[in-house]
Amino acid sequence: MAEKTKGKADENTIFVGSKPPMSYVLAVVTQFNTGGSDEVVIKARGRAISRAVDTAEIVRNRFVTDAEIKDIKTSTESLTNEEGRTSNVSSIEICLTTTKKSEKKKSK
Amino acid sequence: MAEKTKGKADENTIFVGSKPPMSYVLAVVTQFNTGGSDEVVIKARGRAISRAVDTAEIVRNRFVTDAEIKDIKTSTESLTNEEGRTSNVSSIEICLTTTKKSEKKKSK
């Protein structure tokens, strides 16, 4: 639950965690089809980063073939654990867009 | 060995595998300092993708602070295993550049 939606602002954002990639693929495809958005952001941290890339690639190759990777950003986040130690974790943001939908909008 | 250099064309490319991130960080920093190139490409496949992002982030935050991520590309590669089955693996290419060196070159 906490992995997927965090309020209105992050409506188009899918947080990738430790579930199998296909659950996130489903979430992204659903967002494109029912969310009415032509842009979906896939976010992940640490080891889930490779799963986020898998998700984006599966969506693009198999389900939403007109989707394109608009932008990929990486950053470092500082996390403090229970013992008070801080550790740095890399994170990724993959922005997927479909060109079709925006073309449809233009033609209206 | 096979992870790091594959001929002249891939001289500026660091292949990230299963070693600790710091070994790849060292390789990237060495490439920037002695390789005479202001562009280094970090490549990884599958689970090593998150390690590649870690490598890029550590280089950028700690060692080559003027380095910037110029471009990140993802793709899918089809691999055939010993049994003849094909499986798809995601891959990433992170292109790091330093602005300083190219400025130095211009001023000469």
Backbone of each chain as ProteinMPNN parsed JSONL, in Angstrom:
{"seq_chain_A": "MAEKTKGKADENTIFVGSKPPMSYVLAVVTQFNTGGSDEVVIKARGRAISRAVDTAEIVRNRFVTDAEIKDIKTSTESLTNEEGRTSNVSSIEICLTTTKKSEKKKSK", "coords_chain_A": {"N_chain_A": [[0.836, -1.205, 0.0], [1.721, 1.316, 0.996], [3.734, 1.456, -0.738], [2.721, 2.09, -3.181], [0.808, 4.341, -3.562], [0.946, 7.696, -2.564], [-0.803, 9.972, -1.654], [-2.312, 12.763, -3.503], [-0.43, 14.204, -5.067], [1.495, 12.394, -5.818], [0.212, 10.766, -7.556], [0.678, 9.795, -10.122], [2.88, 8.297, -9.715], [4.742, 5.356, -9.353], [5.889, 3.358, -6.839], [8.563, 1.258, -6.624], [9.185, -1.741, -5.004], [9.915, -4.674, -3.2], [8.379, -6.63, -4.41], [7.411, -9.036, -7.037], [8.46, -8.074, -10.372], [6.262, -7.986, -12.206], [3.994, -7.134, -10.769], [4.397, -4.429, -10.471], [4.55, -3.682, -13.111], [1.915, -4.121, -13.9], [0.698, -2.149, -12.321], [1.738, 0.179, -13.501], [0.78, -0.015, -16.145], [-1.97, 0.033, -15.673], [-2.169, 2.602, -14.632], [-1.567, 4.138, -16.892], [-3.734, 3.438, -18.506], [-6.186, 3.816, -17.094], [-5.781, 5.949, -15.415], [-5.698, 8.214, -16.857], [-3.488, 9.662, -17.437], [-0.669, 10.713, -19.37], [1.793, 10.304, -18.548], [3.937, 8.528, -16.478], [5.667, 8.025, -13.479], [8.288, 6.047, -12.359], [9.595, 5.017, -9.37], [12.411, 4.069, -7.351], [14.539, 2.624, -4.824], [17.825, 1.755, -3.708], [18.431, -1.732, -3.87], [16.14, -2.239, -5.306], [16.277, -0.786, -7.563], [17.154, -2.055, -9.931], [14.934, -3.589, -10.415], [13.09, -1.632, -10.98], [14.026, -0.689, -13.433], [13.67, -3.02, -14.919], [10.855, -3.132, -14.797], [10.132, -0.801, -16.266], [11.21, -1.491, -18.76], [9.782, -3.842, -19.419], [7.156, -2.862, -19.556], [7.418, -1.104, -21.707], [8.266, -2.779, -23.801], [6.37, -4.816, -23.999], [3.699, -4.147, -23.207], [2.823, -1.38, -23.336], [3.522, -0.274, -26.091], [3.977, 2.103, -27.367], [5.097, 3.687, -25.505], [7.596, 5.832, -24.163], [10.84, 6.382, -22.773], [11.17, 9.225, -21.11], [12.805, 10.593, -19.368], [15.5, 9.882, -17.134], [16.424, 9.97, -13.813], [18.937, 10.027, -11.314], [19.689, 9.861, -7.826], [21.002, 10.524, -4.504], [19.999, 9.402, -1.357], [19.902, 10.155, 2.098], [19.587, 8.022, 4.74], [18.475, 7.432, 8.059], [19.054, 4.951, 10.362], [17.581, 2.772, 12.927], [19.46, 2.708, 14.943], [20.582, 5.148, 14.804], [22.497, 5.603, 12.965], [23.614, 6.961, 9.859], [23.003, 6.145, 6.491], [23.861, 6.09, 3.057], [21.722, 5.897, 0.287], [21.174, 4.987, -3.04], [18.91, 6.316, -5.476], [16.358, 6.052, -8.02], [14.572, 7.615, -10.691], [12.313, 6.997, -13.099], [10.904, 8.338, -15.884], [8.144, 7.702, -17.719], [6.51, 8.185, -20.834], [3.603, 8.348, -22.923], [3.225, 8.87, -26.345], [1.063, 8.73, -27.985], [-1.402, 9.32, -26.586], [-1.16, 12.066, -25.998], [-1.145, 13.062, -28.535], [-3.704, 12.407, -29.354], [-5.151, 14.103, -27.697], [-4.384, 16.559, -28.718], [-5.607, 16.513, -31.231], [-8.222, 16.805, -30.696]], "CA_chain_A": [[0.0, 0.0, 0.0], [2.58, 2.497, 1.108], [4.649, 1.443, -1.873], [2.12, 2.501, -4.452], [0.261, 5.687, -3.658], [1.162, 8.565, -1.408], [-1.496, 11.244, -1.844], [-2.655, 13.27, -4.825], [0.731, 14.683, -5.814], [2.24, 11.261, -6.339], [-0.768, 9.886, -8.188], [1.257, 9.149, -11.297], [4.158, 7.695, -9.343], [4.72, 3.973, -8.874], [7.077, 3.063, -6.033], [8.947, -0.139, -6.796], [9.78, -2.341, -3.812], [10.484, -6.022, -3.314], [7.462, -7.588, -5.052], [7.867, -9.399, -8.388], [8.319, -6.958, -11.322], [4.974, -7.92, -12.894], [3.009, -6.365, -10.006], [4.622, -3.014, -10.776], [4.177, -3.518, -14.521], [0.457, -3.995, -13.876], [0.372, -0.837, -11.757], [2.077, 1.212, -14.488], [-0.144, -0.143, -17.279], [-3.256, 0.516, -15.167], [-2.059, 4.062, -14.519], [-1.663, 4.68, -18.245], [-5.036, 3.186, -19.121], [-7.33, 4.345, -16.359], [-5.432, 7.176, -14.688], [-5.866, 9.339, -17.759], [-2.251, 10.428, -17.55], [0.246, 10.19, -20.387], [3.115, 10.289, -17.931], [4.013, 7.76, -15.232], [7.02, 8.029, -12.925], [8.628, 4.842, -11.597], [10.664, 5.354, -8.42], [12.932, 2.948, -6.567], [15.725, 2.882, -4.014], [18.687, 0.605, -3.384], [18.402, -2.908, -4.738], [14.939, -2.251, -6.14], [16.55, 0.002, -8.768], [17.175, -2.929, -11.11], [13.543, -3.991, -10.646], [12.427, -0.479, -11.61], [14.434, -0.704, -14.844], [12.936, -4.16, -15.484], [9.455, -2.717, -14.94], [10.031, 0.133, -17.385], [11.504, -2.201, -20.0], [8.678, -4.764, -19.719], [6.025, -2.032, -19.983], [7.732, -0.535, -23.015], [8.414, -3.795, -24.847], [5.277, -5.769, -24.111], [2.334, -3.708, -22.912], [2.526, -0.049, -23.887], [4.644, -0.216, -27.029], [4.255, 3.481, -27.781], [5.681, 4.413, -24.372], [9.007, 6.182, -24.294], [11.475, 6.88, -21.557], [11.389, 10.663, -21.314], [13.918, 11.052, -18.542], [15.893, 9.056, -15.991], [17.247, 10.732, -12.868], [19.401, 9.281, -10.146], [20.107, 10.721, -6.724], [21.397, 9.821, -3.291], [19.203, 9.792, -0.193], [20.5, 9.776, 3.382], [18.614, 7.4, 5.633], [18.972, 7.176, 9.41], [18.416, 3.729, 10.869], [17.132, 2.806, 14.324], [20.596, 2.948, 15.83], [21.025, 6.524, 14.639], [23.505, 5.694, 11.909], [23.093, 7.368, 8.555], [23.587, 5.463, 5.355], [23.433, 6.662, 1.786], [21.08, 4.954, -0.614], [20.904, 5.555, -4.359], [17.528, 6.16, -5.92], [16.167, 6.306, -9.445], [13.238, 8.039, -11.131], [12.175, 6.788, -14.545], [9.68, 8.985, -16.354], [7.631, 7.091, -18.956], [5.414, 8.922, -21.451], [3.07, 7.827, -24.178], [3.031, 9.961, -27.29], [-0.266, 8.564, -28.574], [-2.456, 10.029, -25.863], [-1.053, 13.519, -26.145], [-1.553, 13.353, -29.915], [-5.164, 12.362, -29.358], [-5.626, 15.32, -27.046], [-4.164, 17.68, -29.642], [-6.5, 16.448, -32.37], [-9.585, 17.123, -30.267]], "C_chain_A": [[0.873, 1.259, 0.0], [3.531, 2.588, -0.077], [4.05, 2.118, -3.111], [1.626, 3.938, -4.515], [0.508, 6.473, -2.378], [0.538, 9.922, -1.714], [-1.635, 11.646, -3.301], [-1.43, 13.59, -5.685], [1.478, 13.527, -6.485], [1.334, 10.269, -7.062], [-0.182, 9.118, -9.376], [2.565, 8.448, -10.998], [3.962, 6.281, -8.814], [6.018, 3.739, -8.099], [7.394, 1.575, -6.122], [9.659, -0.632, -5.534], [10.255, -3.748, -4.088], [9.535, -7.059, -3.913], [8.002, -8.007, -6.429], [7.59, -8.254, -9.371], [6.927, -6.839, -11.927], [3.905, -7.156, -12.105], [3.157, -4.871, -10.291], [4.285, -2.707, -12.228], [2.673, -3.293, -14.612], [0.036, -2.613, -13.382], [0.624, 0.279, -12.771], [1.083, 1.192, -15.641], [-1.533, 0.388, -16.876], [-3.27, 2.04, -15.1], [-2.19, 4.724, -15.888], [-3.09, 4.574, -18.78], [-6.205, 3.851, -18.401], [-7.044, 5.681, -15.683], [-5.575, 8.414, -15.55], [-4.615, 10.188, -17.901], [-1.394, 9.835, -18.664], [1.679, 10.177, -19.862], [3.069, 9.517, -16.624], [5.467, 7.756, -14.767], [7.227, 6.774, -12.077], [9.804, 5.194, -10.683], [11.122, 4.121, -7.664], [14.206, 3.371, -5.857], [16.515, 1.606, -3.831], [18.577, -0.526, -4.394], [17.198, -2.965, -5.661], [15.14, -1.496, -7.451], [16.533, -0.876, -10.018], [15.76, -3.405, -11.453], [12.755, -2.859, -11.328], [12.753, -0.417, -13.101], [13.733, -1.851, -15.569], [11.493, -3.77, -15.775], [9.279, -1.825, -16.163], [10.233, -0.583, -18.718], [10.37, -3.148, -20.396], [7.457, -3.985, -20.223], [6.222, -1.581, -21.426], [7.758, -1.591, -24.119], [7.159, -4.637, -25.061], [3.886, -5.178, -24.014], [1.962, -2.354, -23.505], [3.657, 0.284, -24.858], [4.939, 1.195, -27.542], [4.845, 4.317, -26.645], [7.162, 4.668, -24.603], [9.559, 6.621, -22.949], [11.869, 8.331, -21.807], [12.653, 11.104, -20.585], [14.228, 10.023, -17.455], [16.791, 9.908, -15.102], [17.721, 9.809, -11.762], [19.787, 10.281, -9.061], [20.493, 9.87, -5.531], [20.551, 10.33, -2.127], [19.916, 9.323, 1.077], [19.412, 9.236, 4.3], [19.249, 7.195, 7.008], [18.274, 5.934, 9.952], [18.106, 3.844, 12.361], [18.266, 3.114, 15.306], [21.143, 4.373, 15.704], [22.12, 6.701, 13.599], [22.869, 6.161, 10.613], [23.779, 6.559, 7.463], [23.039, 6.087, 4.076], [22.859, 5.585, 0.877], [20.837, 5.656, -1.946], [19.436, 5.372, -4.705], [17.421, 6.527, -7.394], [14.733, 6.752, -9.702], [13.176, 7.875, -12.639], [10.848, 7.379, -14.98], [9.273, 8.403, -17.71], [6.496, 7.952, -19.524], [4.895, 8.178, -22.672], [2.807, 9.006, -25.09], [1.621, 9.937, -27.853], [-1.324, 9.433, -27.915], [-2.388, 11.531, -26.052], [-1.412, 13.945, -27.567], [-3.067, 13.384, -30.044], [-5.75, 13.644, -28.795], [-5.53, 16.511, -27.995], [-5.212, 17.7, -30.749], [-7.942, 16.781, -31.996], [-9.885, 18.611, -30.437]], "O_chain_A": [[0.768, 2.124, -0.869], [4.064, 3.655, -0.383], [4.767, 2.642, -3.964], [1.989, 4.677, -5.431], [0.305, 5.979, -1.269], [1.24, 10.893, -1.996], [-1.146, 10.968, -4.205], [-1.4, 13.285, -6.877], [2.021, 13.675, -7.58], [1.651, 9.084, -7.167], [-0.503, 7.951, -9.6], [3.283, 8.047, -11.914], [3.127, 6.039, -7.943], [7.111, 3.903, -8.641], [6.58, 0.736, -5.736], [10.613, -0.012, -5.063], [10.922, -3.998, -5.092], [9.854, -8.248, -3.923], [8.948, -7.398, -6.93], [6.598, -7.542, -9.223], [6.445, -5.728, -12.146], [2.997, -6.584, -12.708], [2.169, -4.139, -10.346], [3.8, -1.622, -12.548], [2.212, -2.391, -15.311], [-0.862, -1.985, -13.945], [-0.172, 1.21, -12.89], [0.597, 2.238, -16.07], [-2.181, 1.099, -17.643], [-4.255, 2.682, -15.463], [-2.85, 5.754, -16.023], [-3.593, 5.495, -19.423], [-7.108, 4.388, -19.042], [-7.963, 6.453, -15.412], [-5.573, 9.535, -15.041], [-4.669, 11.302, -18.423], [-1.385, 8.623, -18.88], [2.64, 10.056, -20.622], [2.251, 9.816, -15.755], [6.382, 7.515, -15.554], [6.431, 6.481, -11.186], [10.865, 5.61, -11.149], [10.323, 3.233, -7.368], [14.861, 4.342, -6.236], [15.954, 0.511, -3.802], [18.623, -0.311, -5.605], [17.224, -3.655, -6.681], [14.292, -1.55, -8.343], [15.968, -0.493, -11.042], [15.427, -3.599, -12.621], [11.871, -3.11, -12.146], [11.886, -0.134, -13.927], [13.258, -1.683, -16.692], [10.971, -4.039, -16.857], [8.398, -2.054, -16.992], [9.519, -0.32, -19.686], [10.031, -3.248, -21.575], [6.807, -4.389, -21.187], [5.313, -1.667, -22.252], [7.323, -1.33, -25.241], [6.908, -5.116, -26.167], [2.971, -5.663, -24.679], [0.898, -2.207, -24.108], [4.602, 1.001, -24.529], [6.014, 1.453, -28.084], [5.067, 5.518, -26.806], [7.879, 3.836, -25.16], [8.842, 7.158, -22.104], [12.767, 8.627, -22.596], [13.458, 11.876, -21.107], [13.325, 9.375, -16.925], [17.777, 10.488, -15.557], [16.993, 8.918, -11.327], [20.168, 11.413, -9.357], [20.333, 8.649, -5.544], [20.406, 11.538, -1.935], [20.466, 8.222, 1.118], [18.436, 9.925, 4.594], [20.42, 6.827, 7.108], [17.046, 5.876, 9.995], [18.34, 4.884, 12.977], [18.046, 3.705, 16.363], [22.067, 4.75, 16.425], [22.61, 7.808, 13.378], [21.732, 5.805, 10.302], [24.986, 6.323, 7.511], [21.899, 6.548, 4.03], [23.434, 4.508, 0.72], [20.351, 6.787, -1.978], [18.8, 4.405, -4.287], [18.279, 7.219, -7.942], [13.802, 6.323, -9.02], [13.907, 8.541, -13.372], [9.79, 6.97, -14.5], [9.963, 8.587, -18.712], [5.622, 8.396, -18.78], [5.637, 7.475, -23.358], [2.24, 10.016, -24.673], [1.047, 10.981, -28.161], [-2.044, 10.179, -28.578], [-3.407, 12.195, -26.242], [-1.919, 15.045, -27.785], [-3.642, 14.234, -30.724], [-6.709, 14.199, -29.332], [-6.431, 17.345, -28.078], [-5.66, 18.769, -31.164], [-8.78, 17.01, -32.868], [-10.989, 19.058, -30.124]]}, "seq_chain_B": "MAEKTKGKADENTIFVGSKPPMSYVLAVVTQFNTGGSDEVVIKARGRAISRAVDTAEIVRNRFVTDAEIKDIKTSTESLTNEEGRTSNVSSIEICLTTTKKSEKKKSK", "coords_chain_B": {"N_chain_B": [[38.503, -9.24, -15.356], [37.375, -9.544, -17.954], [35.261, -8.051, -17.356], [36.033, -5.431, -17.303], [37.644, -4.229, -19.498], [37.203, -4.194, -22.969], [38.738, -4.187, -25.549], [39.772, -1.435, -27.735], [37.605, 0.274, -28.42], [35.87, 0.218, -26.302], [37.193, 1.52, -24.321], [36.633, 3.634, -22.588], [34.639, 2.567, -21.1], [33.146, 1.178, -18.255], [32.438, -1.918, -17.011], [30.026, -3.017, -14.871], [29.865, -5.491, -12.441], [29.601, -8.143, -10.137], [31.241, -7.393, -8.036], [32.242, -5.472, -5.057], [30.835, -2.126, -4.887], [32.849, -0.126, -4.607], [35.117, -1.004, -6.024], [34.449, -0.558, -8.643], [34.02, 2.161, -8.557], [36.602, 3.068, -8.117], [37.73, 2.266, -10.556], [36.356, 3.949, -12.336], [37.114, 6.506, -11.45], [39.873, 6.373, -11.861], [39.883, 6.129, -14.632], [38.927, 8.661, -15.359], [41.043, 10.244, -14.392], [43.534, 9.257, -15.379], [43.041, 8.243, -17.873], [42.602, 10.258, -19.592], [40.202, 10.999, -20.605], [37.14, 12.84, -20.795], [34.802, 11.668, -20.441], [33.044, 8.954, -19.219], [31.615, 5.775, -19.49], [29.318, 3.853, -17.73], [28.372, 0.576, -17.537], [25.849, -1.925, -17.013], [24.091, -4.976, -16.216], [21.004, -6.649, -15.459], [20.784, -7.567, -12.047], [22.986, -6.098, -11.32], [22.514, -3.54, -12.024], [21.583, -1.754, -10.032], [23.92, -1.496, -8.608], [25.497, -0.185, -10.452], [24.27, 2.314, -10.551], [24.756, 3.082, -7.913], [27.569, 3.246, -8.064], [27.934, 5.393, -9.902], [26.743, 7.444, -8.42], [28.344, 7.545, -6.115], [30.829, 8.246, -7.208], [30.225, 10.77, -8.217], [29.398, 12.192, -5.931], [31.486, 11.994, -4.09], [34.124, 11.714, -5.175], [34.678, 12.737, -7.846], [33.661, 15.596, -8.023], [32.845, 17.445, -9.863], [31.712, 16.022, -11.828], [29.107, 15.102, -14.07], [25.932, 13.59, -14.747], [25.428, 12.783, -17.917], [23.801, 11.34, -19.601], [21.378, 8.73, -19.386], [20.709, 5.497, -20.379], [18.415, 2.86, -20.977], [17.977, -0.598, -21.789], [16.863, -3.696, -23.313], [18.225, -6.91, -23.254], [18.519, -9.96, -25.016], [19.273, -13.053, -23.773], [20.708, -16.259, -24.305], [20.591, -19.223, -22.57], [22.48, -22.126, -21.378], [20.781, -24.269, -21.779], [19.396, -23.561, -23.965], [17.301, -21.889, -23.692], [15.82, -18.669, -23.985], [16.235, -15.649, -22.255], [15.12, -12.483, -21.112], [17.032, -9.674, -20.276], [17.393, -6.712, -18.468], [19.315, -3.771, -19.184], [21.655, -1.152, -18.377], [23.054, 2.041, -19.219], [25.167, 4.396, -18.101], [26.2, 7.585, -18.647], [28.856, 9.451, -17.713], [30.19, 12.716, -17.383], [32.904, 15.065, -17.15], [33.009, 18.522, -16.679], [35.075, 20.238, -16.21], [37.563, 19.302, -17.367], [37.147, 19.548, -20.144], [36.874, 22.259, -20.322], [39.428, 23.07, -19.626], [40.83, 22.103, -21.819], [39.805, 23.743, -23.827], [40.844, 26.223, -23.085], [43.486, 26.03, -23.678]], "CA_chain_B": [[39.187, -8.816, -16.59], [36.378, -9.394, -19.013], [34.283, -7.058, -16.918], [36.482, -4.045, -17.371], [38.027, -3.682, -20.795], [36.967, -5.044, -24.134], [39.273, -3.547, -26.743], [39.941, 0.009, -27.826], [36.343, 0.999, -28.522], [35.222, 0.288, -24.995], [38.212, 1.968, -23.375], [36.044, 4.498, -21.577], [33.472, 1.905, -20.538], [33.362, 0.326, -17.093], [31.358, -2.892, -16.879], [29.774, -3.298, -13.458], [29.442, -6.866, -12.18], [29.174, -8.48, -8.776], [32.196, -6.955, -7.012], [31.727, -4.334, -4.273], [30.773, -0.89, -5.676], [34.064, 0.687, -4.565], [36.073, -1.4, -7.061], [34.048, 0.121, -9.882], [34.256, 3.586, -8.32], [38.04, 3.244, -8.359], [37.955, 2.143, -12.003], [35.825, 5.148, -13.001], [37.957, 7.649, -11.07], [41.137, 6.164, -12.572], [39.616, 6.433, -16.036], [38.857, 10.124, -15.489], [42.313, 10.885, -14.07], [44.672, 8.834, -16.195], [42.619, 7.871, -19.223], [42.57, 11.468, -20.404], [38.886, 11.191, -21.2], [36.22, 13.556, -19.92], [33.539, 10.937, -20.518], [33.151, 7.543, -18.857], [30.321, 5.104, -19.553], [29.175, 2.743, -16.79], [27.358, -0.346, -18.059], [25.51, -3.046, -16.137], [22.955, -5.798, -16.618], [20.306, -7.377, -14.398], [20.861, -7.078, -10.671], [24.111, -5.177, -11.15], [22.052, -2.201, -12.384], [21.572, -0.89, -8.85], [25.323, -1.232, -8.269], [25.98, 0.807, -11.412], [23.755, 3.605, -10.084], [25.564, 3.372, -6.718], [28.902, 3.65, -8.533], [27.833, 6.736, -10.475], [26.419, 8.392, -7.348], [29.517, 7.686, -5.23], [31.831, 9.007, -7.958], [29.748, 12.147, -8.346], [29.28, 12.875, -4.637], [32.667, 11.945, -3.237], [35.444, 11.707, -5.788], [34.784, 13.673, -8.97], [32.467, 16.394, -7.703], [32.389, 18.215, -11.025], [31.146, 15.092, -12.807], [27.659, 15.171, -14.25], [25.349, 12.509, -15.525], [25.048, 13.363, -19.206], [22.718, 10.579, -20.19], [21.169, 7.364, -18.907], [19.902, 4.728, -21.32], [18.128, 1.483, -20.577], [17.556, -1.439, -22.904], [16.648, -5.105, -22.963], [19.064, -7.82, -24.036], [18.079, -11.357, -24.982], [20.381, -13.98, -23.537], [20.36, -17.67, -24.417], [21.395, -19.991, -21.61], [23.034, -23.399, -21.866], [19.695, -25.166, -22.178], [18.798, -23.042, -25.186], [16.204, -20.968, -23.382], [16.192, -17.259, -24.024], [15.638, -14.822, -21.212], [15.377, -11.062, -21.318], [17.695, -9.01, -19.158], [17.506, -5.262, -18.636], [20.658, -3.236, -19.008], [21.703, 0.305, -18.208], [24.29, 2.733, -19.598], [25.214, 5.723, -17.478], [27.308, 8.346, -19.219], [29.339, 10.498, -16.81], [31.158, 13.63, -17.994], [33.391, 16.171, -16.331], [33.031, 19.759, -17.458], [36.361, 20.885, -15.968], [38.596, 18.928, -18.325], [36.902, 20.1, -21.482], [37.166, 23.699, -20.217], [40.879, 23.185, -19.673], [41.236, 21.888, -23.208], [39.427, 24.926, -24.603], [41.686, 27.368, -22.727], [44.845, 25.835, -24.184]], "C_chain_B": [[38.167, -8.546, -17.692], [35.35, -8.325, -18.657], [34.704, -5.633, -17.25], [36.814, -3.51, -18.749], [37.773, -4.685, -21.911], [37.415, -4.298, -25.385], [39.247, -2.034, -26.69], [38.625, 0.784, -27.743], [35.687, 1.198, -27.157], [36.175, 0.776, -23.921], [37.612, 2.802, -22.242], [34.849, 3.865, -20.887], [33.861, 1.022, -19.361], [32.164, -0.618, -16.995], [31.192, -3.276, -15.414], [29.226, -4.713, -13.31], [29.086, -7.06, -10.722], [30.176, -8.114, -7.682], [31.591, -5.826, -6.162], [31.789, -3.041, -5.086], [32.097, -0.129, -5.72], [35.106, 0.274, -5.608], [35.749, -0.708, -8.385], [34.236, 1.627, -9.774], [35.719, 3.902, -8.635], [38.35, 3.21, -9.855], [37.508, 3.407, -12.74], [36.721, 6.344, -12.719], [39.303, 7.566, -11.794], [40.987, 6.537, -14.042], [39.575, 7.945, -16.27], [40.245, 10.748, -15.339], [43.449, 10.513, -15.014], [44.291, 8.541, -17.641], [42.548, 9.064, -20.159], [41.228, 11.709, -21.062], [38.014, 11.992, -20.235], [34.835, 12.896, -19.953], [33.782, 9.469, -20.185], [31.746, 6.942, -18.874], [30.321, 3.916, -18.588], [28.048, 1.854, -17.299], [27.092, -1.472, -17.078], [24.263, -3.743, -16.659], [22.318, -6.427, -15.396], [20.456, -6.739, -13.032], [21.987, -6.09, -10.434], [23.722, -3.735, -11.472], [22.078, -1.262, -11.178], [22.998, -0.548, -8.411], [25.933, -0.183, -9.209], [25.529, 2.204, -11.008], [24.514, 4.036, -8.83], [26.927, 3.919, -7.122], [28.893, 5.093, -9.037], [27.605, 7.774, -9.374], [27.62, 8.618, -6.421], [30.599, 8.522, -5.919], [31.473, 10.492, -7.944], [29.764, 12.885, -7.0], [30.601, 12.965, -3.878], [33.988, 12.17, -3.939], [35.615, 12.707, -6.936], [33.557, 14.578, -8.896], [31.981, 17.261, -8.871], [31.81, 17.309, -12.123], [29.629, 15.229, -12.873], [27.165, 13.959, -15.017], [24.78, 13.118, -16.8], [23.804, 12.664, -19.742], [22.604, 9.211, -19.525], [20.262, 6.661, -19.906], [19.606, 3.358, -20.733], [17.72, 0.695, -21.817], [17.359, -2.867, -22.424], [17.517, -5.967, -23.86], [18.52, -9.236, -23.905], [19.272, -12.272, -24.83], [19.884, -15.41, -23.694], [21.222, -18.463, -23.447], [21.804, -21.349, -22.191], [21.953, -24.369, -22.364], [18.994, -24.697, -23.455], [17.605, -22.129, -24.953], [16.679, -19.527, -23.481], [15.503, -16.532, -22.87], [16.01, -13.372, -21.475], [15.993, -10.442, -20.063], [17.759, -7.519, -19.456], [18.952, -4.831, -18.469], [20.606, -1.713, -18.931], [23.054, 0.824, -18.677], [24.239, 4.123, -18.992], [26.432, 6.449, -18.017], [27.668, 9.509, -18.296], [30.327, 11.401, -17.559], [31.661, 14.631, -16.963], [33.471, 17.394, -17.207], [34.398, 20.418, -17.374], [37.372, 20.612, -17.064], [38.388, 19.543, -19.699], [37.124, 21.609, -21.473], [38.661, 23.95, -20.311], [41.381, 23.075, -21.107], [40.975, 23.133, -24.052], [40.394, 26.076, -24.349], [43.111, 27.231, -23.248], [45.015, 26.444, -25.566]], "O_chain_B": [[38.117, -7.461, -18.272], [34.668, -7.774, -19.521], [33.871, -4.749, -17.451], [36.321, -2.45, -19.135], [38.093, -5.867, -21.796], [36.594, -3.836, -26.177], [38.765, -1.433, -25.73], [38.542, 1.818, -27.081], [35.039, 2.213, -26.9], [35.989, 0.48, -22.741], [38.027, 2.693, -21.088], [34.119, 4.544, -20.166], [34.789, 0.219, -19.455], [31.02, -0.174, -16.905], [32.118, -3.8, -14.794], [28.253, -5.088, -13.964], [28.364, -6.254, -10.134], [29.984, -8.483, -6.523], [30.543, -5.284, -6.513], [32.702, -2.872, -5.894], [32.439, 0.452, -6.749], [35.902, 1.109, -6.04], [36.642, -0.325, -9.141], [34.565, 2.296, -10.754], [36.027, 4.873, -9.326], [39.131, 4.019, -10.357], [38.189, 3.879, -13.65], [37.053, 7.106, -13.627], [39.811, 8.576, -12.282], [41.86, 7.183, -14.621], [40.119, 8.443, -17.255], [40.59, 11.676, -16.071], [44.24, 11.373, -15.403], [45.14, 8.589, -18.531], [42.445, 8.903, -21.375], [41.119, 12.528, -21.974], [38.126, 11.849, -19.018], [33.837, 13.491, -19.548], [34.628, 8.82, -20.799], [30.805, 7.528, -18.339], [31.219, 3.076, -18.629], [26.916, 2.306, -17.473], [28.004, -1.926, -16.387], [23.489, -3.181, -17.434], [22.998, -6.71, -14.41], [20.282, -5.531, -12.872], [21.957, -5.328, -9.467], [24.499, -2.812, -11.228], [22.535, -0.123, -11.277], [23.256, 0.546, -7.907], [26.783, 0.607, -8.799], [26.294, 3.164, -11.103], [24.875, 5.205, -8.689], [27.383, 4.931, -6.59], [29.733, 5.905, -8.651], [28.201, 8.851, -9.395], [27.879, 9.744, -5.995], [31.21, 9.394, -5.3], [32.319, 11.35, -7.69], [30.106, 14.066, -6.942], [30.815, 13.903, -3.111], [34.895, 12.763, -3.356], [36.603, 13.441, -6.976], [32.563, 14.372, -9.592], [30.85, 17.748, -8.866], [31.464, 17.777, -13.207], [28.964, 15.445, -11.86], [27.887, 13.38, -15.829], [23.798, 13.86, -16.775], [22.885, 13.298, -20.262], [23.609, 8.609, -19.148], [19.186, 7.156, -20.24], [20.455, 2.766, -20.067], [17.186, 1.256, -22.774], [17.651, -3.198, -21.276], [17.546, -5.781, -25.077], [18.113, -9.66, -22.823], [20.179, -12.267, -25.662], [18.777, -15.74, -23.27], [22.45, -18.383, -23.497], [21.508, -21.665, -23.343], [22.195, -25.181, -23.258], [18.097, -25.373, -23.959], [16.978, -21.656, -25.9], [17.806, -19.208, -23.103], [14.338, -16.782, -22.562], [17.086, -13.077, -21.996], [15.528, -10.665, -18.945], [18.132, -7.111, -20.556], [19.715, -5.436, -17.716], [19.641, -1.081, -19.362], [24.071, 0.142, -18.551], [23.372, 4.928, -19.33], [27.561, 5.984, -17.862], [26.879, 10.439, -18.121], [31.196, 10.912, -18.281], [30.947, 14.997, -16.029], [33.941, 17.325, -18.342], [34.843, 21.072, -18.317], [37.966, 21.532, -17.626], [39.336, 20.001, -20.337], [37.516, 22.184, -22.488], [39.115, 24.887, -20.967], [42.236, 23.842, -21.548], [41.8, 23.529, -24.875], [40.733, 26.82, -25.269], [43.864, 28.205, -23.26], [46.099, 26.372, -26.143]]}, "name": "protein", "num_of_chains": 2, "seq": "MAEKTKGKADENTIFVGSKPPMSYVLAVVTQFNTGGSDEVVIKARGRAISRAVDTAEIVRNRFVTDAEIKDIKTSTESLTNEEGRTSNVSSIEICLTTTKKSEKKKSKMAEKTKGKADENTIFVGSKPPMSYVLAVVTQFNTGGSDEVVIKARGRAISRAVDTAEIVRNRFVTDAEIKDIKTSTESLTNEEGRTSNVSSIEICLTTTKKSEKKKSK"}
